[in-house]
Amino acid sequence: MSESSNQKIAGDKDYQRILDADGKTLFVVVPGNEFELLTQTVDAAREMIEVRAALSSRLVDRLGGQDGVPATVAHRIAEGQSPVRVWRESRGLKAIALARAAGISPAYLSEIETGKKDGTFRTMAAIARVLNVSLDDLAPPADDDSRKARERSALVEGVRAQVRMLVDLVTGPVDFNTAAVRRVVTTLAADGVTLKANGHGGEPWLDNVLNGVRAVLDLVDKAESDIIATAARARSALEDIITQPDFMPSAEAAARVAAEPEAVASSASAAE
């Protein structure tokens, strides 16, 4: 059965606490305005943690050599989406968290992201600082040529990212996985073919990448074929062993083995 008591648990204020039968606190009764303040404080702390995590992730990316604009970000901006929103979502930030960190209202940020208002230089600089990007990264494409340039840049970045991933899969500490290699190489080939279709067929490095893709796929196909053939041979050999007449004891032999302990016991009793 619960009971209540008044105790000073924060500063000099008395708060009513609801206790259980063992005297442990079940609930604390606080004024409504103080509860709202506590809720806002917790929300602000959670949002600050999200901001710090996003900035920390960006720092790790930079130290790890992941330079340039991510392909997904460049694609979305090239399609006409708000650079502020795209970068914010790329960083994993909620709108209210970015607004508070940049010192602006969530409503103002919403108007910037929807294109209803152009942010001032000071506002955009604050947003760029929180997102850890340059002001240029927050500028929308100026014209069709700029959009195409961003699309090409996104494709190139995609190729570079897939090459890095392929290198990690082949030379990294993880076990070699032909399926994972095939997935990466397939994406790499698609981006490379798209670049060639967009008029970059004369780039020597692109031809080298596509030639490497073909060689990798050939090796993966051979490796998987060898694994299948080896497994088939092993299965056939195992079948030869386990289907031999003497491999499985007959029912009579199994019965004799099962009865042997009783026979031994009977012989011992007779001897006594």
Stockholm file with secondary structure:
# STOCKHOLM 1.0

chainA/1-272         MSESSNQKIAGDKDYQRILDADGKTLFVVVPGNEFELLTQTVDAAREMIEVRAALSSRLVDRLGGQDGVPATVAHRIAEGQSPVRVWRESRGLKAIALARAAGISPAYLSEIETGKKDGTFRTMAAIARVLNVSLDDLAPPADDDSRKARERSALVEGVRAQVRMLVDLVTGPVDFNTAAVRRVVTTLAADGVTLKANGHGGEPWLDNVLNGVRAVLDLVDKAESDIIATAARARSALEDIITQPDFMPSAEAAARVAAEPEAVASSASAAE
#=GR chainA/1-272 SS CCEEEEEEEETTEEEEEEECTTSCEEEEECCHHHHHHHHHHHHHHHHHHHHHHHHHHHHHHHHTTCCSCCHHHHHHHHTTCCHHHHHHHHTTCCHHHHHHHHTSCHHHHHHHHTTSSCCCHHHHHHHHHHHTCCTGGGSCCCSHHHHHHHHHHHHHHHHHHHHHHHHHHHHSSSCCCHHHHHHHHHHHHHHHHHHIIIIITTCHHHHHHHHHHHHHHHHHHHHHHHHHHHHHHHHHHHHHHHTSTTTSCCHHHHHHHHHHHHHHHHHHHHHC
#=GC SS_cons         CCEEEEEEEETTEEEEEEECTTSCEEEEECCHHHHHHHHHHHHHHHHHHHHHHHHHHHHHHHHTTCCSCCHHHHHHHHTTCCHHHHHHHHTTCCHHHHHHHHTSCHHHHHHHHTTSSCCCHHHHHHHHHHHTCCTGGGSCCCSHHHHHHHHHHHHHHHHHHHHHHHHHHHHSSSCCCHHHHHHHHHHHHHHHHHHIIIIITTCHHHHHHHHHHHHHHHHHHHHHHHHHHHHHHHHHHHHHHHTSTTTSCCHHHHHHHHHHHHHHHHHHHHHC
//
